[in-house]
Amino acid sequence: MRLYSTNNTSSFVSLSEAIMKGLPDDNGLFMPEYFPKLSEQFINNLKDYTFQEIAFEVTRTLFQGFIPENDLKKIINDSINFPAPIQSLDNQTHILELFHGPSLAFKDFGARFMAQIMSYFNRGNNKELVILVATSGDTGGAVASGFLKAKGIKVVILYPKGKVSMLQEKQLTTLGHNISALEVDGTFDDCQTLVKQAFLDKELNSQIRLTSANSINIARLIPQSFYYFEAFKQLNDYYNPITFVVPSGNYGNITAGLIAQKMGLPISHFIAASNANDIVPHYLCTGNYNPRPSIRTLSNAMDVGNPSNFARMQDLFGFTWNNMSKNISGYSFTDQETKRGIKDVFEQFNYVIDPHGAVGYLAFKAYQKNHPKTKGIILETAHPSKFKNSVEDVIKEKVNIPERLAVLANKKKESILMNTDFKPFKDWLIKNY
């Protein structure tokens, strides 16, 4: 398996180099040279496979022997060890619950797989690996959980001060050991910019082995493709076109779905569901891509003003707006509309949905106005208890917090304040690693 940079399609690196490096030197993003097709027999008989068996077959086909099968099975079995069940609201509206992992968010799939595969590639290397990750909410908690106490690996999480929920922040700042949290006085985009600057700084990289655990790293996207197959399997409906509705911030999740589609999963259409940070929906409607500073919203994990994975989406569609807009529809909603979505789902179906899933639900209903027979799977990306106060204010009922999250509430937060200038961040890294 070879990968190229979205900024240079003629230069290739190996899978291990792409994963351990994270970001190409030219500030592009790594992409596989091509996507091999899964066999029709496999696709048509998904119901006969377990989730782990599906994940193994997808990865085996994509990696093309780069990792021995026995080692690959162990990586899969040690990381994809929690379910992704579907809950059906009605015959056409289905919720794919992606919050059954340790940190109660869909990022657990990517983070745990990445922790296993990086540990595999890091064997025998005596120089410490430092993982930098910017988070707008859930990524940091999943990465912290996935890499906690990983041998030879340190994790530095950058998050925007005052812009994540209390329990999300506790997931980043209470673990200790090999996990450090930097509280940046800015936005998620500022955090992401600091991470990218670090990767491009030659002096810094000559002293520290750096890599990323954001969805800019291809190892995050590959496992996120698994649950598209798993969802398709659970519906077990090969006769009706299936549309996936994806709450979107940095657009890694929808890119993972496009990878599944490229490998042969017969996904009919994608809906990119956005909050007020509507850069990609605006592009899908107009062909104009205008990144801007992110706006703080109720669905904070989607507060991204310049989505990194848009470059991968463009690459997949040959940098042609017409091709992308045919395959993906985009919708955006305000916080007030999001609250209405939470309320509607609860009152109509007695189902408690988080703000991100509510944006997805609203997008699906908007799409159905012109496509009334559409069958949709909405990705519910986080447990509603992570946004307990916001959800309870809307539904007027108590939201139960799973024990693994509730225990964090009274733990002491440990974070390091940082501004948005690169030099203090660079100096801190050199001093500490």
Secondary structure as UniProt FT lines:
FT   STRAND          2..5
FT   TURN            6..7
FT   STRAND          8..14
FT   HELIX           15..21
FT   TURN            25..26
FT   STRAND          30..32
FT   HELIX           40..44
FT   HELIX           46..48
FT   HELIX           51..63
FT   TURN            64..65
FT   HELIX           69..79
FT   STRAND          86..88
FT   STRAND          93..97
FT   TURN            102..103
FT   HELIX           107..121
FT   TURN            122..124
FT   STRAND          129..134
FT   HELIX           138..147
FT   TURN            148..149
FT   TURN            151..152
FT   STRAND          153..160
FT   TURN            161..162
FT   HELIX           166..173
FT   TURN            177..178
FT   STRAND          179..184
FT   HELIX           188..200
FT   HELIX           202..207
FT   STRAND          209..212
FT   TURN            215..216
FT   HELIX           218..224
FT   HELIX           226..235
FT   STRAND          242..247
FT   HELIX           252..262
FT   TURN            263..264
FT   STRAND          267..274
FT   HELIX           279..286
FT   HELIX           300..302
FT   TURN            308..309
FT   HELIX           310..316
FT   TURN            317..319
FT   HELIX           321..327
FT   STRAND          328..332
FT   HELIX           335..349
FT   HELIX           355..368
FT   TURN            369..370
FT   TURN            372..373
FT   STRAND          375..380
FT   HELIX           384..387
FT   HELIX           388..395
FT   HELIX           403..406
FT   TURN            407..410
FT   STRAND          416..418
FT   HELIX           422..432
//
